[in-house]
Amino acid sequence: MPDVSSSASTPELNALFNTVQDHFRQVIVPLWQGPGWNADMALPVEALDAKHRPLPPQRYRAMACARQLYLFSSLMGDAAFPAAGERASALFRSLQRHFHDAEHGGWFYSIDPQGAPLDTRKDLYTHAFILFACAHYWAKVREPLVESVLNAALEVIAVRFANGDGLYEASLDRDWSPLGSGPLQNPLMHLAEAFLATLSVREDAVTQGALLALAAGMQQRFIDRRHGVMLEKPLGAVDNWFEPGHQFEWLFLLESSPLLRGTALHGSLDRAFDFAEQSGVDPQSGAVSAMLDSDGTLRDGTRRIWAQAEYLRALTLRVDNSARLQRQLQALQQHFMHKGGWYECLDATGAVSREDMPSTTPYHLATCLSGLAAYFA
């Protein structure tokens, strides 16, 4: 990532961006090259404590492996990370070795600390991240084996998870029998992200059609009719809510894609941005709340670093002045970054409520910094 120098920014914003980026590159990424890496399993540990010690292992998730594969794929070719390619290769092999279900196809959700299958359900969220990571890794290496895994992920998603109306089941049993999960917002968002990643590295008419059908299905079944926000469950589900972080994450995906920018779904999320921001972002601190009712009533005021990162990334496509962007980047730095890494969660008052550092979070920080770098380009 180059240093910032653009008329879209100010010297103060430039310096702040470079400070946050340096913290990511010099403090956070090395955590997963050293103490966060289980060399015996060739997997990232699930989380580190505040002193960089691995938390006692309970499981290893395929999704965490895939997110780290994306992280190190994104660093390949960067002179500051000469071993990124070796690490990405190890993570790709581990996905297949530890998590692939040779009997039924697809990938397990998790394995136990000894490497035996633990949660053997087939999870759309997991499969979306495997597709996403393989697309980014294949873009760097162009190896046939990587593309074959990418194709296998696409096929199993289309054949096993698809429910016939453009949407997909969130979870199935090991043998692909239904569990009654129905579609859920979050895995579908990451599937859209994975489809976009696939289309960014190759022409693929089938995937393009699936992405457009997914966007149409989300518009029909998940968009609140009053405020236009994206709900977490389909319309009519009991105990539904929306998460501002997911509004901002969806908006970035939709607005940054020429294919999706003109869809009805993009129109809904674009119109709902102000409502999500006004109801879900504290105007003084810039803190993004975790959960709200569809009318904007607060349900959970927890502040999570991933939601802060997604709000910041969305703002790169929404603002035409640097002051607002600088305020949010400063909020991320001041409230969530510390000299040893980051704080995963703050409570509604801003006090630290989780000091552990999960291996999944650098994915959000990397995509946020990538969006900021594009803003300044």
DOVEXZA-519335 format. One record per residue: residue in one letter; x, y, z of N, C-alpha, C in turn. Coordinates in steps of 0.05 Angstrom, whole numbers, padded with zeros to 5 digits, always signed. Example, Ala and Ser with C-alpha at 12.3 -4.5 7.8 and 13.67 -1.06 7.14 Angstrom:
// residues 2
A+00264-00114+00156+00246-00090+00156+00264-00066+00156/S+00257-00045+00142+00273-00021+00143+00258+00001+00157/
// end
This chain:
// residues 377
M+00017-00024+00000+00000+00000+00000+00018+00025+00000/P+00015+00043-00020+00031+00066-00021+00023+00087+00000/D+00042+00105+00005+00034+00128+00022+00014+00145+00008/V-00002+00160+00024-00023+00176+00014-00012+00203+00004/S-00021+00211-00020-00015+00238-00030-00035+00244-00051/S-00056+00259-00045-00078+00264-00063-00092+00290-00056/S-00103+00303-00076-00119+00327-00070-00145+00321-00056/A-00152+00295-00055-00177+00287-00040-00173+00288-00010/S-00148+00292-00001-00142+00290+00027-00128+00315+00036/T-00121+00315+00062-00105+00337+00074-00080+00325+00086/P-00060+00342+00092-00036+00331+00105-00042+00316+00131/E-00062+00326+00146-00069+00313+00171-00081+00285+00166/L-00099+00284+00147-00111+00258+00140-00090+00239+00128/N-00072+00250+00112-00050+00233+00101-00034+00220+00123/A-00026+00237+00142-00009+00227+00164-00024+00207+00181/L-00050+00211+00186-00066+00193+00202-00068+00166+00188/F-00075+00167+00162-00077+00142+00147-00051+00126+00148/N-00028+00140+00144-00003+00126+00143+00004+00115+00171/T-00004+00128+00192+00000+00118+00219-00016+00092+00224/V-00041+00093+00216-00058+00069+00220-00048+00046+00202/Q-00041+00052+00178-00031+00032+00160-00005+00020+00170/D+00013+00036+00180+00038+00026+00191+00033+00008+00216/H+00013+00015+00232+00006-00001+00255-00003-00029+00246/F-00019-00029+00225-00029-00054+00214-00006-00071+00204/R+00011-00059+00189+00033-00074+00176+00055-00082+00195/Q+00061-00065+00214+00084-00069+00232+00078-00082+00258/V+00052-00081+00266+00044-00093+00292+00024-00116+00288/I+00003-00111+00273-00019-00131+00271-00012-00155+00254/V-00002-00150+00230+00004-00172+00212+00026-00190+00225/P+00047-00179+00237+00067-00197+00249+00056-00215+00271/L+00034-00207+00284+00023-00225+00304+00015-00252+00292/W+00007-00252+00267-00002-00277+00254+00020-00290+00238/Q+00044-00278+00238+00067-00291+00227+00082-00306+00250/G+00078-00296+00275+00092-00307+00298+00074-00321+00317/P+00066-00308+00339+00052-00322+00360+00024-00333+00352/G+00013-00321+00331-00014-00330+00322-00013-00353+00302/W+00010-00365+00297+00013-00386+00278+00020-00412+00292/N+00003-00432+00288+00008-00459+00298+00022-00474+00276/A+00049-00476+00278+00064-00489+00256+00058-00519+00254/D+00052-00532+00276+00046-00561+00275+00021-00566+00259/M+00001-00549+00262-00024-00553+00247-00024-00538+00220/A-00005-00519+00217-00005-00501+00194-00031-00486+00192/L-00039-00475+00216-00064-00460+00217-00060-00436+00236/P-00075-00414+00232-00075-00393+00252-00090-00401+00276/V-00081-00393+00300-00096-00398+00324-00122-00381+00322/E-00142-00388+00337-00167-00374+00336-00164-00346+00347/A-00148-00342+00368-00146-00315+00380-00121-00314+00397/L-00110-00289+00400-00089-00283+00419-00099-00266+00442/D-00087-00269+00465-00095-00251+00487-00079-00225+00485/A-00084-00207+00504-00071-00180+00502-00041-00181+00503/K-00030-00204+00514-00001-00207+00515+00010-00224+00493/H-00006-00228+00472+00002-00243+00448+00005-00273+00453/R-00008-00283+00473-00008-00312+00478-00033-00325+00466/P-00030-00347+00452-00053-00361+00441-00073-00369+00463/L-00098-00364+00459-00118-00373+00478-00119-00404+00476/P-00126-00417+00498-00127-00446+00497-00145-00456+00474/P-00135-00473+00457-00150-00480+00433-00174-00497+00439/Q-00197-00488+00428-00222-00503+00430-00229-00515+00402/R-00221-00501+00381-00228-00509+00354-00211-00493+00335/Y-00211-00501+00310-00201-00486+00287-00223-00485+00266/R-00229-00462+00256-00250-00459+00236-00239-00455+00208/A-00252-00467+00189-00245-00464+00161-00247-00434+00153/M-00267-00420+00163-00271-00392+00156-00247-00376+00165/A-00236-00381+00189-00213-00366+00198-00188-00372+00181/C-00185-00397+00173-00163-00404+00154-00166-00389+00128/A-00191-00387+00118-00196-00374+00092-00191-00344+00094/R-00199-00332+00116-00194-00303+00119-00164-00297+00120/Q-00149-00314+00134-00120-00310+00135-00108-00316+00107/L-00119-00334+00092-00109-00338+00065-00113-00313+00048/Y-00136-00300+00051-00140-00274+00038-00119-00254+00047/L-00115-00252+00073-00096-00232+00084-00068-00235+00071/F-00058-00260+00072-00031-00263+00062-00030-00263+00031/S-00051-00271+00018-00052-00267-00011-00050-00238-00018/S-00063-00220-00003-00063-00192-00009-00035-00180-00005/L-00018-00193+00011+00009-00183+00016+00030-00195-00002/M+00023-00214-00019+00042-00225-00038+00052-00204-00057/G+00078-00204-00061+00091-00184-00078+00099-00159-00064/D+00091-00157-00038+00099-00134-00022+00126-00139-00010/A+00146-00122-00015+00173-00127-00006+00176-00129+00024/A+00157-00117+00038+00158-00118+00068+00150-00145+00078/F+00137-00161+00061+00127-00188+00070+00137-00209+00051/P+00163-00215+00051+00174-00234+00031+00163-00262+00034/A+00154-00269+00059+00144-00296+00063+00114-00299+00060/A+00101-00278+00050+00071-00279+00047+00062-00301+00029/G+00077-00306+00007+00069-00327-00012+00071-00354+00000/E+00092-00359+00016+00096-00384+00030+00074-00389+00050/R+00066-00368+00065+00045-00371+00084+00018-00376+00070/A+00012-00361+00048-00013-00365+00034-00014-00394+00023/S+00008-00404+00013+00009-00432+00003+00002-00452+00025/A+00014-00447+00049+00009-00465+00071-00021-00464+00080/L-00032-00440+00080-00060-00438+00087-00079-00451+00067/F-00072-00448+00041-00088-00461+00021-00087-00492+00024/R-00064-00502+00029-00061-00531+00033-00077-00540+00058/S-00076-00524+00079-00090-00531+00103-00120-00532+00100/L-00130-00514+00084-00159-00514+00078-00167-00541+00068/Q-00152-00552+00049-00159-00577+00037-00153-00600+00056/R-00130-00599+00070-00122-00622+00087-00139-00625+00111/H-00146-00603+00124-00160-00604+00149-00191-00603+00147/F-00201-00589+00127-00229-00582+00127-00246-00595+00104/H-00233-00603+00083-00248-00614+00061-00261-00641+00068/D-00286-00644+00061-00301-00669+00067-00298-00687+00042/A-00280-00707+00044-00275-00724+00021-00299-00742+00015/E-00316-00747+00034-00339-00765+00030-00362-00751+00017/H-00370-00728+00027-00394-00714+00018-00388-00689+00002/G-00364-00681+00000-00357-00656-00013-00361-00632+00005/G-00352-00609-00004-00353-00585+00012-00333-00585+00034/W-00337-00567+00053-00317-00563+00075-00331-00563+00102/F-00319-00575+00121-00329-00575+00149-00328-00546+00160/Y-00344-00541+00180-00343-00516+00194-00318-00514+00211/S-00312-00535+00226-00290-00534+00245-00278-00561+00250/I-00253-00561+00261-00240-00585+00270-00232-00580+00300/D-00226-00602+00314-00218-00599+00342-00188-00594+00344/P-00178-00588+00367-00149-00582+00370-00130-00603+00359/Q-00139-00628+00358-00122-00649+00347-00126-00653+00317/G-00144-00638+00304-00148-00640+00276-00171-00657+00266/A-00186-00669+00285-00209-00686+00277-00233-00668+00272/P-00250-00676+00253-00275-00660+00248-00290-00655+00274/L-00299-00630+00278-00313-00623+00303-00342-00616+00296/D-00346-00593+00283-00373-00586+00273-00373-00592+00244/T-00387-00613+00236-00386-00622+00208-00408-00611+00190/R-00423-00592+00201-00444-00580+00184-00431-00565+00161/K-00447-00561+00140-00438-00546+00117-00450-00518+00119/D-00433-00499+00122-00441-00471+00129-00436-00453+00105/L-00456-00439+00096-00453-00421+00073-00432-00399+00078/Y-00432-00388+00102-00413-00367+00109-00384-00377+00105/T-00379-00402+00114-00352-00414+00110-00346-00417+00080/H-00365-00428+00065-00360-00433+00037-00356-00407+00022/A-00371-00386+00029-00367-00360+00016-00339-00350+00021/F-00328-00353+00045-00301-00344+00050-00280-00361+00036/I-00285-00386+00033-00266-00403+00018-00266-00394-00012/L-00289-00389-00023-00290-00378-00050-00276-00352-00053/F-00282-00334-00034-00269-00307-00034-00239-00309-00032/A-00229-00325-00014-00200-00327-00010-00187-00340-00035/C-00199-00361-00046-00187-00374-00069-00186-00356-00093/A-00206-00339-00096-00206-00320-00119-00182-00301-00116/H-00178-00291-00092-00155-00273-00088-00129-00287-00091/Y-00127-00311-00081-00102-00326-00082-00096-00334-00111/W-00117-00343-00125-00113-00351-00153-00104-00327-00170/A-00114-00303-00164-00105-00279-00179-00075-00275-00177/K-00063-00284-00154-00035-00280-00150-00018-00303-00162/V-00028-00328-00161-00011-00350-00169-00019-00364-00195/R-00044-00361-00203-00055-00373-00227-00048-00403-00230/E-00049-00417-00207-00044-00446-00208-00070-00461-00213/P-00069-00481-00230-00093-00497-00236-00107-00508-00212/L-00091-00518-00192-00103-00530-00168-00120-00509-00153/V-00111-00485-00152-00126-00464-00138-00152-00458-00152/E-00151-00456-00179-00175-00451-00194-00194-00475-00192/S-00184-00499-00190-00201-00522-00187-00216-00521-00160/V-00204-00512-00139-00217-00509-00113-00238-00487-00115/L-00231-00465-00128-00250-00443-00133-00274-00453-00147/N-00270-00469-00168-00292-00480-00184-00309-00499-00167/A-00296-00515-00150-00310-00534-00133-00328-00519-00113/A-00317-00496-00102-00333-00480-00084-00358-00469-00098/L-00354-00458-00122-00376-00448-00137-00397-00469-00142/E-00388-00493-00150-00407-00514-00156-00423-00523-00132/V-00409-00527-00109-00424-00537-00086-00443-00516-00076/I-00436-00491-00078-00455-00469-00070-00480-00470-00088/A-00475-00473-00114-00497-00472-00133-00515-00497-00131/V-00502-00520-00127-00517-00545-00128-00529-00551-00101/R-00515-00546-00079-00524-00554-00053-00539-00533-00037/F-00529-00508-00037-00540-00487-00020-00563-00472-00033/A-00563-00470-00060-00584-00454-00073-00612-00464-00067/N-00630-00445-00063-00658-00453-00056-00678-00447-00078/G-00668-00438-00101-00686-00435-00124-00697-00408-00129/D-00694-00389-00110-00704-00362-00115-00682-00341-00115/G-00658-00350-00121-00635-00332-00122-00620-00330-00095/L-00632-00342-00074-00619-00342-00048-00610-00370-00041/Y-00599-00373-00016-00585-00397-00009-00589-00403+00020/E-00590-00429+00027-00592-00438+00055-00567-00430+00070/A-00571-00422+00095-00548-00414+00111-00532-00437+00122/S-00546-00460+00127-00532-00483+00138-00545-00509+00130/L-00529-00529+00125-00539-00556+00118-00523-00576+00134/D-00534-00600+00137-00520-00621+00152-00496-00631+00135/R-00480-00648+00148-00456-00658+00134-00462-00671+00108/D-00484-00686+00106-00491-00699+00082-00509-00683+00064/W-00511-00657+00069-00526-00637+00054-00556-00639+00059/S-00565-00654+00079-00593-00654+00085-00601-00628+00099/P-00626-00619+00095-00634-00593+00105-00635-00592+00136/L-00629-00568+00146-00631-00563+00175-00652-00542+00182/G-00666-00533+00161-00687-00513+00165-00677-00485+00171/S-00652-00479+00164-00641-00453+00170-00653-00431+00154/G-00660-00437+00129-00669-00416+00111-00646-00397+00104/P-00651-00376+00089-00630-00356+00083-00627-00336+00105/L-00602-00327+00110-00596-00307+00130-00578-00286+00117/Q-00580-00261+00126-00567-00239+00113-00537-00242+00112/N-00523-00247+00134-00494-00245+00135-00480-00264+00116/P-00487-00290+00116-00474-00308+00096-00479-00299+00067/L-00503-00289+00062-00510-00280+00035-00493-00256+00027/M-00488-00238+00045-00471-00215+00039-00443-00224+00032/H-00432-00243+00047-00405-00252+00041-00405-00269+00016/L-00427-00282+00009-00428-00295-00017-00427-00275-00039/A-00442-00253-00037-00440-00232-00057-00412-00222-00059/E-00398-00218-00037-00370-00209-00037-00353-00229-00052/A-00358-00255-00047-00342-00276-00060-00348-00277-00090/F-00373-00274-00098-00379-00273-00127-00365-00249-00140/L-00365-00226-00126-00351-00203-00137-00321-00208-00140/A-00309-00221-00120-00281-00228-00121-00275-00246-00145/T-00293-00266-00150-00290-00284-00173-00291-00269-00199/L-00310-00251-00201-00313-00236-00226-00291-00216-00230/S-00277-00209-00209-00254-00190-00212-00230-00203-00223/V-00229-00230-00223-00205-00244-00233-00210-00260-00258/R-00236-00263-00267-00241-00277-00292-00269-00270-00301/E-00274-00273-00327-00301-00271-00337-00316-00296-00330/D-00341-00293-00321-00356-00316-00312-00386-00309-00313/A-00398-00316-00335-00426-00308-00339-00445-00321-00319/V-00439-00346-00312-00456-00360-00292-00455-00346-00265/T-00431-00340-00256-00428-00326-00230-00441-00298-00231/Q-00438-00285-00254-00450-00258-00257-00481-00260-00254/G-00492-00280-00267-00521-00284-00265-00530-00291-00237/A-00514-00308-00223-00520-00315-00195-00519-00290-00177/L-00499-00273-00182-00497-00249-00166-00521-00230-00169/L-00529-00226-00194-00552-00209-00199-00578-00221-00187/A-00580-00247-00189-00604-00260-00177-00603-00258-00147/L-00579-00260-00135-00576-00256-00106-00585-00228-00098/A-00576-00208-00113-00583-00180-00106-00613-00176-00108/A-00625-00188-00128-00655-00185-00131-00669-00199-00108/G-00659-00223-00100-00671-00237-00078-00669-00223-00052/M-00646-00210-00047-00642-00194-00023-00661-00171-00022/Q-00664-00157-00045-00683-00135-00046-00711-00143-00039/Q-00719-00166-00049-00747-00175-00045-00752-00185-00017/R-00732-00199-00005-00737-00213+00020-00725-00202+00045/F-00706-00183+00042-00691-00174+00066-00693-00143+00070/I-00703-00128+00052-00703-00099+00054-00729-00090+00069/D-00725-00076+00091-00747-00065+00107-00762-00045+00090/R-00789-00047+00089-00804-00031+00071-00806-00002+00080/R-00802+00003+00106-00805+00031+00115-00779+00047+00112/H-00757+00036+00123-00732+00052+00123-00712+00042+00102/G-00717+00019+00090-00700+00010+00069-00674-00004+00079/V-00673-00009+00105-00648-00022+00115-00649-00052+00110/M-00626-00064+00110-00623-00092+00106-00626-00107+00133/L-00647-00123+00135-00652-00138+00159-00635-00163+00160/E-00631-00173+00184-00614-00197+00188-00628-00223+00180/K-00654-00223+00183-00670-00246+00175-00690-00238+00153/P-00702-00256+00139-00722-00249+00119-00745-00234+00131/L-00758-00218+00114-00782-00203+00123-00802-00222+00135/G-00814-00214+00157-00835-00230+00170-00824-00249+00191/A-00797-00251+00193-00786-00269+00213-00790-00258+00241/V-00792-00275+00261-00795-00267+00288-00769-00256+00299/D-00770-00235+00315-00747-00223+00328-00725-00215+00308/N-00733-00197+00290-00715-00188+00269-00701-00162+00278/W-00679-00155+00265-00665-00130+00272-00647-00123+00248/F-00633-00100+00251-00612-00094+00231-00587-00085+00245/E-00564-00088+00232-00539-00081+00243-00526-00059+00225/P-00521-00035+00236-00509-00014+00219-00484-00022+00205/G-00467-00038+00218-00442-00047+00205-00448-00062+00179/H-00469-00078+00179-00475-00093+00155-00487-00075+00134/Q-00502-00054+00142-00512-00035+00122-00488-00022+00107/F-00468-00014+00122-00445-00001+00110-00429-00020+00093/E-00427-00045+00102-00412-00065+00087-00425-00071+00061/W-00452-00075+00061-00467-00079+00037-00464-00056+00018/L-00467-00031+00029-00465-00008+00011-00439-00006-00003/F-00417-00012+00011-00391-00011-00003-00390-00031-00026/L-00399-00056-00021-00399-00076-00042-00415-00068-00066/L-00439-00057-00061-00457-00050-00082-00447-00025-00097/E-00438-00005-00083-00430+00020-00096-00403+00017-00111/S-00386-00001-00101-00360-00004-00114-00361-00022-00139/S-00384-00034-00144-00387-00053-00166-00403-00040-00189/P-00392-00036-00212-00408-00026-00235-00432-00044-00241/L-00429-00070-00237-00450-00088-00243-00474-00084-00224/L-00469-00078-00199-00490-00077-00179-00500-00049-00173/R-00485-00029-00183-00491-00001-00175-00519+00008-00184/G-00529-00003-00206-00555+00005-00215-00578-00012-00206/T-00573-00031-00189-00594-00050-00180-00613-00036-00160/A-00636-00048-00157-00655-00039-00137-00644-00041-00109/L-00628-00062-00104-00615-00065-00078-00596-00042-00072/H-00581-00034-00091-00563-00011-00087-00579+00014-00081/G-00601+00018-00095-00618+00041-00090-00629+00041-00061/S-00637+00018-00051-00647+00016-00024-00626+00022-00004/L-00602+00010-00006-00581+00015+00014-00570+00043+00012/D-00570+00054-00012-00562+00082-00015-00581+00101-00001/R-00607+00096-00004-00627+00113+00009-00627+00109+00039/A-00621+00085+00048-00622+00078+00077-00597+00087+00092/F-00577+00096+00077-00552+00103+00091-00555+00123+00113/D-00570+00145+00106-00573+00166+00126-00587+00156+00151/F-00608+00139+00147-00623+00129+00170-00604+00111+00187/A-00589+00093+00174-00571+00076+00189-00550+00092+00204/E-00540+00113+00191-00520+00129+00203-00531+00145+00227/Q-00554+00157+00223-00566+00174+00244-00575+00157+00268/S-00585+00133+00264-00594+00116+00286-00572+00099+00297/G-00551+00093+00282-00532+00073+00291-00504+00083+00296/V-00498+00109+00291-00472+00120+00295-00474+00144+00314/D-00458+00143+00336-00458+00165+00355-00444+00189+00343/P-00458+00212+00342-00446+00235+00329-00422+00247+00343/Q-00420+00243+00369-00396+00253+00383-00372+00235+00380/S-00375+00210+00386-00352+00191+00386-00347+00178+00360/G-00368+00177+00342-00365+00162+00317-00369+00133+00321/A-00378+00124+00345-00381+00095+00351-00404+00084+00336/V-00401+00060+00324-00422+00046+00310-00434+00025+00329/S-00460+00027+00333-00474+00008+00350-00478-00019+00336/A-00481-00039+00353-00482-00066+00342-00509-00073+00329/M-00532-00068+00344-00558-00078+00335-00579-00058+00340/L-00598-00055+00321-00621-00037+00325-00646-00051+00315/D-00669-00044+00326-00695-00052+00315-00698-00038+00288/S-00717-00048+00272-00720-00036+00245-00729-00007+00246/D-00740+00002+00269-00749+00030+00271-00726+00048+00282/G-00702+00036+00287-00680+00051+00296-00675+00051+00326/T-00692+00036+00341-00689+00034+00370-00664+00017+00376/L-00647+00026+00394-00623+00012+00401-00629-00014+00415/R-00617-00036+00406-00619-00062+00419-00593-00070+00433/D-00571-00063+00421-00545-00071+00432-00525-00049+00424/G-00514-00035+00444-00496-00013+00439-00467-00021+00438/T-00461-00047+00438-00433-00056+00436-00420-00044+00411/R-00395-00037+00413-00380-00025+00391-00358-00045+00382/R-00360-00054+00358-00342-00074+00348-00323-00062+00327/I-00298-00071+00327-00279-00059+00309-00286-00064+00280/W-00298-00087+00274-00304-00092+00246-00325-00073+00235/A-00345-00065+00252-00365-00046+00244-00354-00019+00240/Q-00335-00011+00257-00321+00015+00253-00306+00015+00227/A-00293-00007+00221-00278-00009+00196-00296-00008+00171/E-00319-00021+00173-00338-00021+00150-00351+00006+00146/Y-00357+00020+00168-00368+00048+00165-00347+00066+00152/L-00322+00064+00161-00301+00080+00149-00298+00074+00120/R-00298+00048+00112-00295+00041+00084-00319+00051+00068/A-00343+00050+00078-00366+00060+00064-00364+00090+00059/L-00353+00104+00079-00350+00133+00076-00332+00141+00054/T-00313+00124+00047-00295+00131+00024-00310+00134-00002/L-00334+00122-00003-00350+00124-00028-00373+00144-00024/R-00375+00157-00001-00398+00174+00005-00391+00203+00009/V-00367+00209+00017-00360+00237+00026-00344+00251+00004/D-00348+00277+00003-00332+00293-00016-00314+00313-00001/N-00312+00309+00025-00292+00325+00040-00278+00307+00060/S-00255+00315+00069-00238+00297+00085-00244+00298+00114/A-00258+00319+00124-00262+00322+00153-00277+00299+00165/R-00298+00290+00152-00314+00268+00163-00298+00242+00163/L-00283+00238+00142-00267+00214+00140-00245+00214+00161/Q-00233+00237+00165-00212+00239+00185-00223+00234+00213/R-00247+00244+00219-00259+00239+00245-00262+00209+00250/Q-00272+00194+00230-00276+00166+00234-00251+00150+00235/L-00231+00158+00219-00205+00144+00220-00192+00149+00248/Q-00195+00173+00258-00185+00180+00284-00199+00163+00306/A-00226+00160+00303-00241+00144+00322-00231+00115+00322/L-00225+00104+00299-00215+00077+00297-00188+00075+00311/Q-00171+00094+00305-00144+00093+00317-00145+00097+00347/Q-00159+00117+00356-00158+00125+00385-00173+00105+00403/H-00195+00094+00393-00211+00077+00410-00206+00047+00407/F-00195+00039+00384-00192+00010+00380-00163+00001+00376/M-00145+00018+00370-00117+00010+00366-00101+00015+00392/H-00083-00004+00398-00064+00001+00420-00037-00010+00412/K-00017-00005+00427+00010-00010+00418+00015-00040+00414/G-00001-00057+00427+00003-00086+00423-00016-00098+00402/G-00033-00083+00390-00052-00094+00370-00078-00078+00369/W-00100-00090+00377-00126-00077+00375-00145-00087+00397/Y-00166-00071+00402-00188-00080+00419-00210-00090+00401/E-00220-00114+00406-00241-00125+00389-00268-00112+00394/C-00275-00107+00419-00301-00097+00427-00299-00077+00449/L-00315-00056+00448-00320-00038+00470-00349-00040+00477/D-00356-00035+00503-00384-00035+00510-00397-00008+00502/A-00422-00005+00509-00437+00019+00500-00427+00045+00512/T-00411+00043+00533-00399+00067+00545-00371+00073+00534/G-00360+00054+00518-00334+00058+00507-00312+00043+00522/A-00319+00029+00543-00299+00013+00558-00293-00013+00544/V-00268-00022+00546-00260-00046+00532-00275-00070+00544/S-00288-00086+00527-00303-00109+00537-00291-00135+00526/R-00274-00134+00506-00260-00158+00496-00231-00149+00489/E-00212-00162+00502-00184-00156+00497-00171-00176+00479/D-00184-00199+00474-00173-00219+00456-00172-00209+00427/M-00154-00219+00412-00151-00211+00384-00156-00235+00366/P-00179-00237+00353-00185-00261+00336-00170-00260+00310/S-00164-00283+00300-00150-00285+00274-00167-00276+00251/T-00193-00273+00255-00211-00265+00233-00211-00235+00228/T-00203-00219+00248-00206-00190+00246-00188-00176+00226/P-00163-00185+00222-00145-00172+00203-00158-00171+00174/Y-00175-00189+00168-00190-00188+00142-00205-00161+00140/H-00220-00154+00161-00235-00129+00160-00216-00104+00158/L-00195-00105+00173-00176-00083+00173-00163-00080+00146/A-00156-00103+00134-00143-00103+00107-00162-00092+00086/T-00187-00100+00086-00205-00090+00066-00212-00060+00070/C-00213-00052+00096-00217-00024+00102-00193-00007+00091/L-00169-00015+00097-00146+00000+00088-00144+00000+00057/S-00152-00022+00045-00153-00023+00015-00172-00002+00004/G-00196+00000+00017-00215+00020+00009-00205+00048+00013/L-00191+00053+00035-00180+00079+00039-00158+00086+00019/A-00141+00066+00013-00120+00071-00007-00132+00078-00034/A-00154+00065-00041-00167+00071-00067-00179+00099-00066/Y-00189+00108-00043-00200+00135-00041-00178+00156-00046/F-00154+00150-00036-00132+00170-00039-00118+00168-00066/A-00123+00146-00081-00108+00142-00106-00115+00162-00127/
// end
